[in-house]
């Protein structure tokens, strides 16, 4: 019997895979140490929901993963957006955008405008810190070193 070759999903396919999401969970005692108080509610978003928020950040503006989580929570009427899946799906959205760019698509999600807490550039996004720093500088932002990280100076002024 012949084995079928395994094909990996593209980043764009991963982004569109809803995975039966969004889902909602109630924060347990164990979870409450990091995410809120027991009984609070949490949304585990679909990947496209995260991408949709990232895609709407205009030139000259920035957002953070925490802001995305707040927008997801508000949209779904819950206490918080899941920190883990929101971060993972932002990473998937960034790679899907990079993949689309490589295919010649012009309108891609501006993932470099989505920062980590404290205005830190996400080193796990395509191109790493160096490439994102270059794009952010071209868009008029000043990037400074902060310890081993790179941070957008006064990023709070530019949050969308």
N, CA, C and O atoms as a GROMACS GRO file, in nm:
protein
  640
    1UNK      N    1   0.084  -0.118   0.000
    1UNK     CA    2   0.000   0.000   0.000
    1UNK      C    3   0.088   0.125   0.000
    1UNK      O    4   0.182   0.136   0.079
    2UNK      N    5   0.057   0.215  -0.088
    2UNK     CA    6   0.139   0.335  -0.104
    2UNK      C    7   0.098   0.442  -0.003
    2UNK      O    8  -0.020   0.471   0.016
    3UNK      N    9   0.200   0.501   0.060
    3UNK     CA   10   0.173   0.608   0.156
    3UNK      C   11   0.149   0.738   0.082
    3UNK      O   12   0.218   0.769  -0.015
    4UNK      N   13   0.050   0.813   0.130
    4UNK     CA   14   0.026   0.945   0.072
    4UNK      C   15   0.127   1.042   0.133
    4UNK      O   16   0.153   1.036   0.253
    5UNK      N   17   0.182   1.129   0.052
    5UNK     CA   18   0.277   1.226   0.109
    5UNK      C   19   0.203   1.324   0.199
    5UNK      O   20   0.090   1.364   0.172
    6UNK      N   21   0.270   1.363   0.307
    6UNK     CA   22   0.210   1.462   0.397
    6UNK      C   23   0.244   1.600   0.346
    6UNK      O   24   0.360   1.630   0.317
    7UNK      N   25   0.145   1.683   0.335
    7UNK     CA   26   0.167   1.821   0.293
    7UNK      C   27   0.141   1.911   0.412
    7UNK      O   28   0.041   1.898   0.482
    8UNK      N   29   0.232   2.002   0.432
    8UNK     CA   30   0.214   2.100   0.538
    8UNK      C   31   0.119   2.208   0.490
    8UNK      O   32   0.119   2.245   0.372
    9UNK      N   33   0.039   2.257   0.580
    9UNK     CA   34  -0.048   2.369   0.548
    9UNK      C   35   0.038   2.494   0.533
    9UNK      O   36   0.138   2.511   0.602
   10UNK      N   37  -0.004   2.579   0.442
   10UNK     CA   38   0.064   2.708   0.429
   10UNK      C   39   0.022   2.795   0.548
   10UNK      O   40  -0.075   2.765   0.616
   11UNK      N   41   0.097   2.902   0.570
   11UNK     CA   42   0.061   2.994   0.679
   11UNK      C   43  -0.078   3.054   0.653
   11UNK      O   44  -0.155   3.074   0.747
   12UNK      N   45  -0.108   3.082   0.527
   12UNK     CA   46  -0.239   3.139   0.495
   12UNK      C   47  -0.352   3.040   0.523
   12UNK      O   48  -0.460   3.078   0.566
   13UNK      N   49  -0.325   2.911   0.497
   13UNK     CA   50  -0.425   2.808   0.530
   13UNK      C   51  -0.442   2.797   0.681
   13UNK      O   52  -0.554   2.783   0.730
   14UNK      N   53  -0.332   2.803   0.755
   14UNK     CA   54  -0.339   2.797   0.901
   14UNK      C   55  -0.419   2.915   0.955
   14UNK      O   56  -0.496   2.900   1.050
   15UNK      N   57  -0.401   3.032   0.895
   15UNK     CA   58  -0.472   3.151   0.939
   15UNK      C   59  -0.624   3.136   0.919
   15UNK      O   60  -0.702   3.181   1.002
   16UNK      N   61  -0.663   3.072   0.810
   16UNK     CA   62  -0.805   3.056   0.778
   16UNK      C   63  -0.871   2.938   0.850
   16UNK      O   64  -0.994   2.925   0.847
   17UNK      N   65  -0.791   2.854   0.914
   17UNK     CA   66  -0.844   2.737   0.986
   17UNK      C   67  -0.905   2.783   1.118
   17UNK      O   68  -0.834   2.825   1.210
   18UNK      N   69  -1.038   2.775   1.126
   18UNK     CA   70  -1.109   2.826   1.245
   18UNK      C   71  -1.091   2.740   1.369
   18UNK      O   72  -1.108   2.789   1.480
   19UNK      N   73  -1.058   2.614   1.353
   19UNK     CA   74  -1.035   2.522   1.465
   19UNK      C   75  -1.150   2.521   1.568
   19UNK      O   76  -1.126   2.508   1.688
   20UNK      N   77  -1.273   2.535   1.520
   20UNK     CA   78  -1.390   2.542   1.609
   20UNK      C   79  -1.381   2.659   1.706
   20UNK      O   80  -1.432   2.651   1.818
   21UNK      N   81  -1.318   2.765   1.664
   21UNK     CA   82  -1.302   2.883   1.749
   21UNK      C   83  -1.388   2.995   1.693
   21UNK      O   84  -1.419   2.994   1.574
   22UNK      N   85  -1.428   3.091   1.774
   22UNK     CA   86  -1.387   3.115   1.912
   22UNK      C   87  -1.454   3.019   2.010
   22UNK      O   88  -1.563   2.966   1.987
   23UNK      N   89  -1.385   3.000   2.122
   23UNK     CA   90  -1.437   2.923   2.234
   23UNK      C   91  -1.431   3.011   2.358
   23UNK      O   92  -1.355   3.107   2.364
   24UNK      N   93  -1.511   2.976   2.454
   24UNK     CA   94  -1.516   3.055   2.577
   24UNK      C   95  -1.491   2.964   2.696
   24UNK      O   96  -1.544   2.853   2.703
   25UNK      N   97  -1.410   3.011   2.788
   25UNK     CA   98  -1.381   2.933   2.909
   25UNK      C   99  -1.397   3.022   3.031
   25UNK      O  100  -1.385   3.144   3.024
   26UNK      N  101  -1.423   2.956   3.142
   26UNK     CA  102  -1.431   3.027   3.270
   26UNK      C  103  -1.298   3.008   3.340
   26UNK      O  104  -1.246   2.896   3.348
   27UNK      N  105  -1.243   3.116   3.391
   27UNK     CA  106  -1.114   3.112   3.459
   27UNK      C  107  -1.126   3.029   3.587
   27UNK      O  108  -1.214   3.052   3.670
   28UNK      N  109  -1.036   2.933   3.601
   28UNK     CA  110  -1.034   2.848   3.720
   28UNK      C  111  -0.936   2.904   3.823
   28UNK      O  112  -0.864   3.000   3.795
   29UNK      N  113  -0.934   2.844   3.940
   29UNK     CA  114  -0.839   2.887   4.043
   29UNK      C  115  -0.696   2.882   3.990
   29UNK      O  116  -0.619   2.976   4.010
   30UNK      N  117  -0.661   2.772   3.924
   30UNK     CA  118  -0.526   2.755   3.872
   30UNK      C  119  -0.491   2.864   3.770
   30UNK      O  120  -0.381   2.920   3.775
   31UNK      N  121  -0.584   2.893   3.679
   31UNK     CA  122  -0.562   2.995   3.577
   31UNK      C  123  -0.558   3.135   3.636
   31UNK      O  124  -0.494   3.224   3.580
   32UNK      N  125  -0.624   3.155   3.747
   32UNK     CA  126  -0.639   3.289   3.804
   32UNK      C  127  -0.506   3.349   3.852
   32UNK      O  128  -0.496   3.471   3.867
   33UNK      N  129  -0.407   3.266   3.875
   33UNK     CA  130  -0.277   3.319   3.917
   33UNK      C  131  -0.217   3.411   3.811
   33UNK      O  132  -0.140   3.502   3.843
   34UNK      N  133  -0.254   3.388   3.684
   34UNK     CA  134  -0.197   3.468   3.575
   34UNK      C  135  -0.299   3.551   3.499
   34UNK      O  136  -0.263   3.654   3.441
   35UNK      N  137  -0.426   3.510   3.497
   35UNK     CA  138  -0.520   3.569   3.402
   35UNK      C  139  -0.642   3.638   3.457
   35UNK      O  140  -0.727   3.679   3.379
   36UNK      N  141  -0.656   3.652   3.584
   36UNK     CA  142  -0.776   3.716   3.636
   36UNK      C  143  -0.826   3.639   3.755
   36UNK      O  144  -0.756   3.554   3.811
   37UNK      N  145  -0.948   3.669   3.795
   37UNK     CA  146  -0.999   3.599   3.914
   37UNK      C  147  -1.091   3.484   3.874
   37UNK      O  148  -1.152   3.486   3.767
   38UNK      N  149  -1.100   3.384   3.960
   38UNK     CA  150  -1.188   3.270   3.930
   38UNK      C  151  -1.329   3.319   3.897
   38UNK      O  152  -1.385   3.405   3.965
   39UNK      N  153  -1.384   3.261   3.793
   39UNK     CA  154  -1.519   3.300   3.751
   39UNK      C  155  -1.519   3.400   3.636
   39UNK      O  156  -1.619   3.414   3.567
   40UNK      N  157  -1.405   3.470   3.615
   40UNK     CA  158  -1.396   3.558   3.499
   40UNK      C  159  -1.406   3.472   3.372
   40UNK      O  160  -1.387   3.350   3.377
   41UNK      N  161  -1.435   3.536   3.261
   41UNK     CA  162  -1.451   3.463   3.136
   41UNK      C  163  -1.341   3.502   3.038
   41UNK      O  164  -1.290   3.614   3.039
   42UNK      N  165  -1.305   3.406   2.953
   42UNK     CA  166  -1.195   3.423   2.859
   42UNK      C  167  -1.238   3.372   2.721
   42UNK      O  168  -1.302   3.267   2.710
   43UNK      N  169  -1.202   3.447   2.617
   43UNK     CA  170  -1.227   3.402   2.480
   43UNK      C  171  -1.097   3.349   2.422
   43UNK      O  172  -0.991   3.410   2.433
   44UNK      N  173  -1.107   3.233   2.359
   44UNK     CA  174  -0.998   3.179   2.279
   44UNK      C  175  -1.039   3.214   2.136
   44UNK      O  176  -1.129   3.151   2.080
   45UNK      N  177  -0.974   3.314   2.076
   45UNK     CA  178  -1.021   3.365   1.947
   45UNK      C  179  -0.985   3.273   1.830
   45UNK      O  180  -0.901   3.184   1.842
   46UNK      N  181  -1.052   3.297   1.720
   46UNK     CA  182  -1.015   3.232   1.594
   46UNK      C  183  -0.896   3.310   1.535
   46UNK      O  184  -0.885   3.430   1.557
   47UNK      N  185  -0.809   3.242   1.462
   47UNK     CA  186  -0.693   3.312   1.405
   47UNK      C  187  -0.729   3.436   1.322
   47UNK      O  188  -0.662   3.538   1.332
   48UNK      N  189  -0.834   3.426   1.242
   48UNK     CA  190  -0.873   3.539   1.156
   48UNK      C  191  -0.920   3.660   1.236
   48UNK      O  192  -0.908   3.773   1.190
   49UNK      N  193  -0.973   3.638   1.357
   49UNK     CA  194  -1.014   3.751   1.441
   49UNK      C  195  -0.892   3.834   1.482
   49UNK      O  196  -0.898   3.957   1.485
   50UNK      N  197  -0.784   3.766   1.513
   50UNK     CA  198  -0.660   3.836   1.551
   50UNK      C  199  -0.606   3.910   1.429
   50UNK      O  200  -0.569   4.027   1.439
   51UNK      N  201  -0.603   3.842   1.315
   51UNK     CA  202  -0.554   3.904   1.192
   51UNK      C  203  -0.637   4.027   1.155
   51UNK      O  204  -0.583   4.128   1.113
   52UNK      N  205  -0.767   4.017   1.171
   52UNK     CA  206  -0.858   4.127   1.137
   52UNK      C  207  -0.822   4.254   1.216
   52UNK      O  208  -0.822   4.364   1.159
   53UNK      N  209  -0.793   4.240   1.343
   53UNK     CA  210  -0.756   4.355   1.427
   53UNK      C  211  -0.619   4.409   1.383
   53UNK      O  212  -0.601   4.530   1.371
   54UNK      N  213  -0.524   4.319   1.360
   54UNK     CA  214  -0.390   4.361   1.318
   54UNK      C  215  -0.395   4.434   1.183
   54UNK      O  216  -0.324   4.531   1.160
   55UNK      N  217  -0.479   4.385   1.095
   55UNK     CA  218  -0.491   4.440   0.959
   55UNK      C  219  -0.542   4.584   0.960
   55UNK      O  220  -0.512   4.661   0.869
   56UNK      N  221  -0.619   4.620   1.062
   56UNK     CA  222  -0.681   4.753   1.069
   56UNK      C  223  -0.591   4.861   1.127
   56UNK      O  224  -0.631   4.977   1.136
   57UNK      N  225  -0.468   4.825   1.168
   57UNK     CA  226  -0.378   4.925   1.226
   57UNK      C  227  -0.319   5.007   1.111
   57UNK      O  228  -0.240   4.955   1.031
   58UNK      N  229  -0.356   5.136   1.101
   58UNK     CA  230  -0.310   5.216   0.988
   58UNK      C  231  -0.165   5.261   1.002
   58UNK      O  232  -0.107   5.257   1.110
   59UNK      N  233  -0.109   5.304   0.892
   59UNK     CA  234   0.026   5.359   0.892
   59UNK      C  235   0.030   5.476   0.990
   59UNK      O  236  -0.061   5.559   0.993
   60UNK      N  237   0.135   5.482   1.070
   60UNK     CA  238   0.147   5.589   1.170
   60UNK      C  239   0.091   5.550   1.305
   60UNK      O  240   0.102   5.627   1.401
   61UNK      N  241   0.030   5.432   1.313
   61UNK     CA  242  -0.027   5.384   1.440
   61UNK      C  243   0.034   5.249   1.475
   61UNK      O  244   0.096   5.183   1.391
   62UNK      N  245   0.016   5.210   1.599
   62UNK     CA  246   0.066   5.082   1.650
   62UNK      C  247  -0.040   5.017   1.737
   62UNK      O  248  -0.136   5.082   1.777
   63UNK      N  249  -0.022   4.891   1.764
   63UNK     CA  250  -0.105   4.820   1.861
   63UNK      C  251  -0.014   4.724   1.937
   63UNK      O  252   0.100   4.700   1.898
   64UNK      N  253  -0.067   4.668   2.043
   64UNK     CA  254   0.006   4.568   2.120
   64UNK      C  255  -0.081   4.442   2.129
   64UNK      O  256  -0.202   4.447   2.106
   65UNK      N  257  -0.017   4.333   2.163
   65UNK     CA  258  -0.092   4.208   2.183
   65UNK      C  259  -0.198   4.230   2.291
   65UNK      O  260  -0.310   4.180   2.278
   66UNK      N  261  -0.164   4.302   2.397
   66UNK     CA  262  -0.262   4.326   2.504
   66UNK      C  263  -0.382   4.407   2.455
   66UNK      O  264  -0.495   4.382   2.497
   67UNK      N  265  -0.358   4.503   2.366
   67UNK     CA  266  -0.471   4.578   2.310
   67UNK      C  267  -0.560   4.486   2.226
   67UNK      O  268  -0.682   4.496   2.231
   68UNK      N  269  -0.498   4.399   2.149
   68UNK     CA  270  -0.574   4.304   2.068
   68UNK      C  271  -0.660   4.217   2.161
   68UNK      O  272  -0.778   4.193   2.133
   69UNK      N  273  -0.601   4.170   2.270
   69UNK     CA  274  -0.675   4.088   2.367
   69UNK      C  275  -0.794   4.165   2.425
   69UNK      O  276  -0.903   4.109   2.442
   70UNK      N  277  -0.774   4.293   2.454
   70UNK     CA  278  -0.883   4.376   2.508
   70UNK      C  279  -0.996   4.392   2.405
   70UNK      O  280  -1.113   4.385   2.440
   71UNK      N  281  -0.959   4.412   2.279
   71UNK     CA  282  -1.059   4.427   2.173
   71UNK      C  283  -1.138   4.297   2.154
   71UNK      O  284  -1.259   4.299   2.133
   72UNK      N  285  -1.068   4.184   2.162
   72UNK     CA  286  -1.136   4.054   2.151
   72UNK      C  287  -1.232   4.033   2.267
   72UNK      O  288  -1.344   3.985   2.248
   73UNK      N  289  -1.189   4.068   2.387
   73UNK     CA  290  -1.275   4.052   2.505
   73UNK      C  291  -1.400   4.138   2.492
   73UNK      O  292  -1.511   4.093   2.520
   74UNK      N  293  -1.381   4.262   2.449
   74UNK     CA  294  -1.495   4.353   2.432
   74UNK      C  295  -1.592   4.300   2.326
   74UNK      O  296  -1.713   4.300   2.345
   75UNK      N  297  -1.536   4.254   2.213
   75UNK     CA  298  -1.618   4.202   2.103
   75UNK      C  299  -1.706   4.086   2.149
   75UNK      O  300  -1.822   4.075   2.110
   76UNK      N  301  -1.649   4.000   2.234
   76UNK     CA  302  -1.721   3.880   2.276
   76UNK      C  303  -1.789   3.893   2.412
   76UNK      O  304  -1.853   3.799   2.459
   77UNK      N  305  -1.776   4.010   2.476
   77UNK     CA  306  -1.844   4.032   2.604
   77UNK      C  307  -1.789   3.945   2.717
   77UNK      O  308  -1.864   3.897   2.801
   78UNK      N  309  -1.656   3.927   2.717
   78UNK     CA  310  -1.592   3.848   2.822
   78UNK      C  311  -1.488   3.934   2.894
   78UNK      O  312  -1.462   4.048   2.856
   79UNK      N  313  -1.428   3.877   2.998
   79UNK     CA  314  -1.331   3.950   3.078
   79UNK      C  315  -1.198   3.971   3.006
   79UNK      O  316  -1.145   4.082   3.005
   80UNK      N  317  -1.145   3.863   2.946
   80UNK     CA  318  -1.015   3.875   2.878
   80UNK      C  319  -1.011   3.792   2.749
   80UNK      O  320  -1.090   3.700   2.729
   81UNK      N  321  -0.915   3.829   2.664
   81UNK     CA  322  -0.880   3.747   2.548
   81UNK      C  323  -0.762   3.661   2.589
   81UNK      O  324  -0.672   3.708   2.658
   82UNK      N  325  -0.760   3.538   2.548
   82UNK     CA  326  -0.656   3.444   2.587
   82UNK      C  327  -0.517   3.494   2.546
   82UNK      O  328  -0.493   3.519   2.428
   83UNK      N  329  -0.427   3.510   2.643
   83UNK     CA  330  -0.294   3.560   2.611
   83UNK      C  331  -0.213   3.465   2.523
   83UNK      O  332  -0.136   3.509   2.438
   84UNK      N  333  -0.229   3.337   2.543
   84UNK     CA  334  -0.148   3.240   2.469
   84UNK      C  335  -0.191   3.232   2.324
   84UNK      O  336  -0.110   3.251   2.233
   85UNK      N  337  -0.320   3.204   2.300
   85UNK     CA  338  -0.363   3.188   2.161
   85UNK      C  339  -0.359   3.320   2.085
   85UNK      O  340  -0.333   3.320   1.964
   86UNK      N  341  -0.384   3.431   2.151
   86UNK     CA  342  -0.377   3.560   2.081
   86UNK      C  343  -0.235   3.582   2.030
   86UNK      O  344  -0.216   3.625   1.916
   87UNK      N  345  -0.136   3.553   2.112
   87UNK     CA  346   0.003   3.567   2.070
   87UNK      C  347   0.040   3.471   1.958
   87UNK      O  348   0.108   3.509   1.863
   88UNK      N  349  -0.005   3.347   1.970
   88UNK     CA  350   0.023   3.247   1.866
   88UNK      C  351  -0.042   3.288   1.735
   88UNK      O  352   0.021   3.280   1.629
   89UNK      N  353  -0.167   3.331   1.740
   89UNK     CA  354  -0.237   3.367   1.617
   89UNK      C  355  -0.184   3.496   1.555
   89UNK      O  356  -0.192   3.513   1.434
   90UNK      N  357  -0.129   3.587   1.636
   90UNK     CA  358  -0.061   3.706   1.581
   90UNK      C  359   0.063   3.661   1.504
   90UNK      O  360   0.094   3.715   1.398
   91UNK      N  361   0.133   3.563   1.558
   91UNK     CA  362   0.250   3.506   1.494
   91UNK      C  363   0.212   3.438   1.362
   91UNK      O  364   0.282   3.452   1.261
   92UNK      N  365   0.102   3.363   1.362
   92UNK     CA  366   0.053   3.298   1.240
   92UNK      C  367   0.015   3.405   1.136
   92UNK      O  368   0.048   3.392   1.019
   93UNK      N  369  -0.055   3.510   1.181
   93UNK     CA  370  -0.094   3.619   1.091
   93UNK      C  371   0.028   3.686   1.028
   93UNK      O  372   0.028   3.719   0.910
   94UNK      N  373   0.132   3.705   1.108
   94UNK     CA  374   0.256   3.766   1.058
   94UNK      C  375   0.320   3.680   0.950
   94UNK      O  376   0.362   3.730   0.847
   95UNK      N  377   0.327   3.550   0.975
   95UNK     CA  378   0.387   3.459   0.876
   95UNK      C  379   0.299   3.445   0.752
   95UNK      O  380   0.350   3.432   0.641
   96UNK      N  381   0.167   3.448   0.770
   96UNK     CA  382   0.076   3.443   0.655
   96UNK      C  383   0.093   3.568   0.569
   96UNK      O  384   0.090   3.560   0.446
   97UNK      N  385   0.112   3.684   0.633
   97UNK     CA  386   0.133   3.809   0.560
   97UNK      C  387   0.265   3.804   0.483
   97UNK      O  388   0.273   3.846   0.368
   98UNK      N  389   0.367   3.752   0.547
   98UNK     CA  390   0.499   3.741   0.483
   98UNK      C  391   0.492   3.646   0.363
   98UNK      O  392   0.551   3.672   0.259
   99UNK      N  393   0.419   3.538   0.380
   99UNK     CA  394   0.399   3.441   0.272
   99UNK      C  395   0.324   3.506   0.155
   99UNK      O  396   0.360   3.487   0.039
  100UNK      N  397   0.219   3.582   0.187
  100UNK     CA  398   0.141   3.651   0.084
  100UNK      C  399   0.228   3.753   0.010
  100UNK      O  400   0.217   3.768  -0.112
  101UNK      N  401   0.312   3.823   0.084
  101UNK     CA  402   0.404   3.920   0.023
  101UNK      C  403   0.499   3.850  -0.075
  101UNK      O  404   0.525   3.900  -0.184
  102UNK      N  405   0.549   3.734  -0.035
  102UNK     CA  406   0.640   3.656  -0.120
  102UNK      C  407   0.570   3.610  -0.248
  102UNK      O  408   0.634   3.587  -0.351
  103UNK      N  409   0.437   3.597  -0.242
  103UNK     CA  410   0.357   3.558  -0.359
  103UNK      C  411   0.323   3.679  -0.446
  103UNK      O  412   0.257   3.666  -0.549
  104UNK      N  413   0.368   3.798  -0.403
  104UNK     CA  414   0.343   3.919  -0.481
  104UNK      C  415   0.221   3.998  -0.440
  104UNK      O  416   0.187   4.097  -0.504
  105UNK      N  417   0.154   3.956  -0.335
  105UNK     CA  418   0.036   4.029  -0.290
  105UNK      C  419   0.080   4.160  -0.225
  105UNK      O  420   0.180   4.164  -0.154
  106UNK      N  421   0.006   4.266  -0.251
  106UNK     CA  422   0.043   4.400  -0.202
  106UNK      C  423  -0.024   4.434  -0.070
  106UNK      O  424   0.039   4.495   0.017
  107UNK      N  425  -0.149   4.397  -0.054
  107UNK     CA  426  -0.223   4.433   0.068
  107UNK      C  427  -0.210   4.320   0.170
  107UNK      O  428  -0.286   4.224   0.170
  108UNK      N  429  -0.111   4.334   0.256
  108UNK     CA  430  -0.087   4.232   0.359
  108UNK      C  431  -0.108   4.292   0.497
  108UNK      O  432  -0.109   4.414   0.513
  109UNK      N  433  -0.125   4.207   0.595
  109UNK     CA  434  -0.139   4.251   0.733
  109UNK      C  435  -0.007   4.315   0.778
  109UNK      O  436   0.098   4.251   0.770
  110UNK      N  437  -0.012   4.440   0.827
  110UNK     CA  438   0.110   4.508   0.871
  110UNK      C  439   0.153   4.461   1.010
  110UNK      O  440   0.140   4.534   1.108
  111UNK      N  441   0.203   4.341   1.016
  111UNK     CA  442   0.234   4.276   1.145
  111UNK      C  443   0.340   4.351   1.224
  111UNK      O  444   0.342   4.342   1.347
  112UNK      N  445   0.428   4.424   1.158
  112UNK     CA  446   0.534   4.499   1.227
  112UNK      C  447   0.478   4.609   1.315
  112UNK      O  448   0.550   4.663   1.400
  113UNK      N  449   0.351   4.644   1.298
  113UNK     CA  450   0.287   4.746   1.382
  113UNK      C  451   0.225   4.686   1.508
  113UNK      O  452   0.172   4.759   1.591
  114UNK      N  453   0.233   4.555   1.523
  114UNK     CA  454   0.184   4.487   1.644
  114UNK      C  455   0.304   4.456   1.732
  114UNK      O  456   0.389   4.375   1.698
  115UNK      N  457   0.307   4.521   1.847
  115UNK     CA  458   0.420   4.509   1.939
  115UNK      C  459   0.383   4.424   2.059
  115UNK      O  460   0.266   4.400   2.089
  116UNK      N  461   0.486   4.381   2.127
  116UNK     CA  462   0.467   4.311   2.254
  116UNK      C  463   0.447   4.417   2.364
  116UNK      O  464   0.457   4.537   2.338
  117UNK      N  465   0.419   4.370   2.483
  117UNK     CA  466   0.401   4.461   2.596
  117UNK      C  467   0.524   4.551   2.611
  117UNK      O  468   0.637   4.506   2.594
  118UNK      N  469   0.499   4.678   2.642
  118UNK     CA  470   0.608   4.772   2.662
  118UNK      C  471   0.666   4.827   2.532
  118UNK      O  472   0.770   4.893   2.535
  119UNK      N  473   0.600   4.802   2.419
  119UNK     CA  474   0.647   4.854   2.291
  119UNK      C  475   0.761   4.777   2.229
  119UNK      O  476   0.830   4.826   2.140
  120UNK      N  477   0.781   4.654   2.277
  120UNK     CA  478   0.892   4.570   2.230
  120UNK      C  479   0.858   4.508   2.094
  120UNK      O  480   0.747   4.458   2.073
  121UNK      N  481   0.955   4.513   2.004
  121UNK     CA  482   0.939   4.450   1.872
  121UNK      C  483   0.945   4.298   1.890
  121UNK      O  484   1.030   4.247   1.964
  122UNK      N  485   0.855   4.228   1.823
  122UNK     CA  486   0.847   4.082   1.837
  122UNK      C  487   0.953   4.015   1.750
  122UNK      O  488   0.944   4.015   1.628
  123UNK      N  489   1.053   3.959   1.816
  123UNK     CA  490   1.166   3.896   1.745
  123UNK      C  491   1.126   3.770   1.669
  123UNK      O  492   1.202   3.722   1.586
  124UNK      N  493   1.008   3.716   1.698
  124UNK     CA  494   0.964   3.592   1.632
  124UNK      C  495   0.887   3.618   1.502
  124UNK      O  496   0.854   3.524   1.430
  125UNK      N  497   0.859   3.743   1.472
  125UNK     CA  498   0.791   3.775   1.346
  125UNK      C  499   0.890   3.762   1.230
  125UNK      O  500   1.011   3.769   1.251
  126UNK      N  501   0.838   3.744   1.108
  126UNK     CA  502   0.926   3.729   0.991
  126UNK      C  503   1.024   3.846   0.978
  126UNK      O  504   0.989   3.962   1.000
  127UNK      N  505   1.147   3.812   0.943
  127UNK     CA  506   1.250   3.915   0.927
  127UNK      C  507   1.317   3.952   1.057
  127UNK      O  508   1.418   4.023   1.058
  128UNK      N  509   1.261   3.904   1.167
  128UNK     CA  510   1.320   3.934   1.297
  128UNK      C  511   1.317   4.083   1.329
  128UNK      O  512   1.251   4.161   1.260
  129UNK      N  513   1.387   4.120   1.433
  129UNK     CA  514   1.388   4.258   1.480
  129UNK      C  515   1.447   4.351   1.374
  129UNK      O  516   1.396   4.461   1.352
  130UNK      N  517   1.553   4.309   1.310
  130UNK     CA  518   1.624   4.395   1.214
  130UNK      C  519   1.531   4.444   1.102
  130UNK      O  520   1.526   4.564   1.073
  131UNK      N  521   1.460   4.352   1.041
  131UNK     CA  522   1.372   4.390   0.930
  131UNK      C  523   1.255   4.476   0.978
  131UNK      O  524   1.220   4.575   0.913
  132UNK      N  525   1.195   4.439   1.089
  132UNK     CA  526   1.082   4.517   1.140
  132UNK      C  527   1.126   4.658   1.180
  132UNK      O  528   1.056   4.756   1.156
  133UNK      N  529   1.245   4.666   1.240
  133UNK     CA  530   1.300   4.795   1.279
  133UNK      C  531   1.312   4.885   1.157
  133UNK      O  532   1.278   5.003   1.162
  134UNK      N  533   1.362   4.829   1.047
  134UNK     CA  534   1.376   4.906   0.924
  134UNK      C  535   1.242   4.958   0.873
  134UNK      O  536   1.232   5.074   0.833
  135UNK      N  537   1.141   4.872   0.874
  135UNK     CA  538   1.008   4.913   0.827
  135UNK      C  539   0.950   5.021   0.918
  135UNK      O  540   0.897   5.121   0.871
  136UNK      N  541   0.961   4.999   1.049
  136UNK     CA  542   0.908   5.097   1.146
  136UNK      C  543   0.978   5.232   1.131
  136UNK      O  544   0.914   5.337   1.140
  137UNK      N  545   1.107   5.230   1.110
  137UNK     CA  546   1.182   5.356   1.091
  137UNK      C  547   1.133   5.426   0.965
  137UNK      O  548   1.116   5.548   0.965
  138UNK      N  549   1.111   5.350   0.857
  138UNK     CA  550   1.059   5.409   0.732
  138UNK      C  551   0.922   5.472   0.754
  138UNK      O  552   0.887   5.571   0.689
  139UNK      N  553   0.845   5.415   0.847
  139UNK     CA  554   0.712   5.468   0.876
  139UNK      C  555   0.717   5.584   0.976
  139UNK      O  556   0.613   5.637   1.015
  140UNK      N  557   0.838   5.623   1.017
  140UNK     CA  558   0.852   5.741   1.103
  140UNK      C  559   0.867   5.714   1.252
  140UNK      O  560   0.867   5.809   1.331
  141UNK      N  561   0.880   5.590   1.292
  141UNK     CA  562   0.896   5.558   1.434
  141UNK      C  563   1.044   5.554   1.469
  141UNK      O  564   1.128   5.520   1.386
  142UNK      N  565   1.074   5.589   1.593
  142UNK     CA  566   1.211   5.579   1.641
  142UNK      C  567   1.222   5.453   1.725
  142UNK      O  568   1.145   5.432   1.820
  143UNK      N  569   1.318   5.369   1.690
  143UNK     CA  570   1.338   5.243   1.762
  143UNK      C  571   1.467   5.255   1.842
  143UNK      O  572   1.571   5.294   1.790
  144UNK      N  573   1.457   5.220   1.970
  144UNK     CA  574   1.574   5.231   2.058
  144UNK      C  575   1.600   5.097   2.127
  144UNK      O  576   1.509   5.017   2.146
  145UNK      N  577   1.726   5.074   2.165
  145UNK     CA  578   1.755   4.952   2.241
  145UNK      C  579   1.712   4.968   2.386
  145UNK      O  580   1.724   5.076   2.445
  146UNK      N  581   1.663   4.860   2.442
  146UNK     CA  582   1.627   4.858   2.585
  146UNK      C  583   1.672   4.721   2.635
  146UNK      O  584   1.602   4.621   2.620
  147UNK      N  585   1.790   4.719   2.696
  147UNK     CA  586   1.851   4.592   2.733
  147UNK      C  587   1.883   4.517   2.605
  147UNK      O  588   1.947   4.571   2.515
  148UNK      N  589   1.838   4.394   2.597
  148UNK     CA  590   1.862   4.313   2.476
  148UNK      C  591   1.749   4.327   2.374
  148UNK      O  592   1.756   4.269   2.266
  149UNK      N  593   1.647   4.404   2.408
  149UNK     CA  594   1.530   4.419   2.322
  149UNK      C  595   1.536   4.549   2.242
  149UNK      O  596   1.617   4.637   2.273
  150UNK      N  597   1.451   4.560   2.140
  150UNK     CA  598   1.434   4.684   2.065
  150UNK      C  599   1.291   4.731   2.090
  150UNK      O  600   1.196   4.654   2.078
  151UNK      N  601   1.279   4.860   2.123
  151UNK     CA  602   1.151   4.917   2.163
  151UNK      C  603   1.120   5.039   2.077
  151UNK      O  604   1.211   5.115   2.042
  152UNK      N  605   0.993   5.058   2.043
  152UNK     CA  606   0.952   5.179   1.973
  152UNK      C  607   0.938   5.288   2.078
  152UNK      O  608   0.859   5.277   2.172
  153UNK      N  609   1.018   5.394   2.061
  153UNK     CA  610   1.017   5.504   2.157
  153UNK      C  611   0.881   5.573   2.158
  153UNK      O  612   0.821   5.599   2.054
  154UNK      N  613   0.832   5.601   2.278
  154UNK     CA  614   0.703   5.669   2.298
  154UNK      C  615   0.589   5.598   2.226
  154UNK      O  616   0.497   5.663   2.177
  155UNK      N  617   0.595   5.465   2.219
  155UNK     CA  618   0.494   5.387   2.144
  155UNK      C  619   0.352   5.419   2.190
  155UNK      O  620   0.258   5.411   2.112
  156UNK      N  621   0.336   5.454   2.317
  156UNK     CA  622   0.202   5.481   2.372
  156UNK      C  623   0.130   5.592   2.295
  156UNK      O  624   0.007   5.591   2.283
  157UNK      N  625   0.206   5.688   2.244
  157UNK     CA  626   0.149   5.800   2.170
  157UNK      C  627   0.082   5.755   2.040
  157UNK      O  628  -0.004   5.824   1.985
  158UNK      N  629   0.123   5.639   1.991
  158UNK     CA  630   0.081   5.594   1.858
  158UNK      C  631  -0.019   5.478   1.862
  158UNK      O  632  -0.055   5.424   1.757
  159UNK      N  633  -0.063   5.442   1.980
  159UNK     CA  634  -0.154   5.327   1.988
  159UNK      C  635  -0.288   5.359   1.924
  159UNK      O  636  -0.343   5.467   1.943
  160UNK      N  637  -0.339   5.263   1.848
  160UNK     CA  638  -0.466   5.285   1.777
  160UNK      C  639  -0.583   5.240   1.861
  160UNK      O  640  -0.698   5.251   1.818
   0.00000   0.00000   0.00000
